């Protein structure tokens, strides 16, 4: 496992999400009340970028079929989604959001 520097903290407003990529994996980063979360960036039901979905509290609504996920845990909350999102540990250091990913040296 390794920590990667993903985005500047000030580049993601509260209540918003952004998409990034690492080693071919799409990752969504969310700023919920100043706390940062990272999940798989693509819906587990159909190919839709979750960073383009609607955030309500701690949930993200898929922009394609309106399935809901709990952002902190990745758990599916409403159909048509049934499969959990992969989640990543995050930390803030030196003004950047860092994500713990597989791989490394």
N, C-alpha and C positions, 0 to 999 in steps of 0.2 A: 504494500500500500504506500501511496505517496500523496503529499499535499501539493496541489497545483494552485497557482494564482489565477483566479478566474476573471474578476471584474473589479473596478474601483467601486468602493462603497457609495460614493456620491454620484455614480452613474445610474443608479437604480432607485427611483423614488419609492417611498412607502406606498404599498398597495399595488405595486407593479411587478412585472416579470420580464425576464430577458432570456433569450436562447443563446447557448454557447455550445461548443463542441470540443471533445477531447478524445483522441485516439479513435475517431470514427463514431463515438457515442454522442448523441444529442442530449444535452442537459438543460433543464429549465431552472433558473434561479429566481426565487421569489423574495421580496422584501415585505414581511408582514409586521408592521408596527416597529420597524427598525431591527427586527430579527430576520436573519437570512436562512433560507431553506433551499435545498437543491434536490431535484427529482429527475427521473428519466424525462426527457423533453417531448416524447411522442406518446400519445394516448395508447393504452394497451388494447383498445377495442378496434381502432382504425387509425390510419396514418394522418394524424392531425397534430400540429405543434401546440402544446399546452401553453406556451408563453403567449399565444394569441387568444387564449380563453378568457373567461370572465372570473375575476377573483371576488369572492364574497367571504369576508372573515378569514377562516383558515381553509377554505375550499376553493378548488379551481374547477370551472365548468369547461368541458371540452368544447371547442368552437364548432366541431363537426356534428356531433349527435347529442350534445348537452348532458353527457354523463358527468357525474361529480366524483372528485377525488379529495380526500383529506390531505392537504399539503404536507404537514409534519410527518405523517406516517405512510403516505402513499396509498392508504386503504381506499378501495372503491366504495362509494356511498349510494349510488343510484344507477339503475340500468341506463344504457346498455353495458356499462363497464362492469366487469366482474373480476378482473385480474389486477392485483396490486401493482403500483408503480415502484420501481427501484428508487430508493432514497440514498442520499449521500450526506455524510457528516460535513458540516461547514464550520469555519471559524473566521473571525475578522482579525487581521494583523496588518499594521503599517498602512492602513487606509484601503486595504484590498480584502475582498471575500476570497477565501481559499476553500477548495473542495478536496476531500479525501477520496482518491480514486484507486482502482486496482492497478497493479503494475509498479513500475519504478525500477530503480537500480538495485 
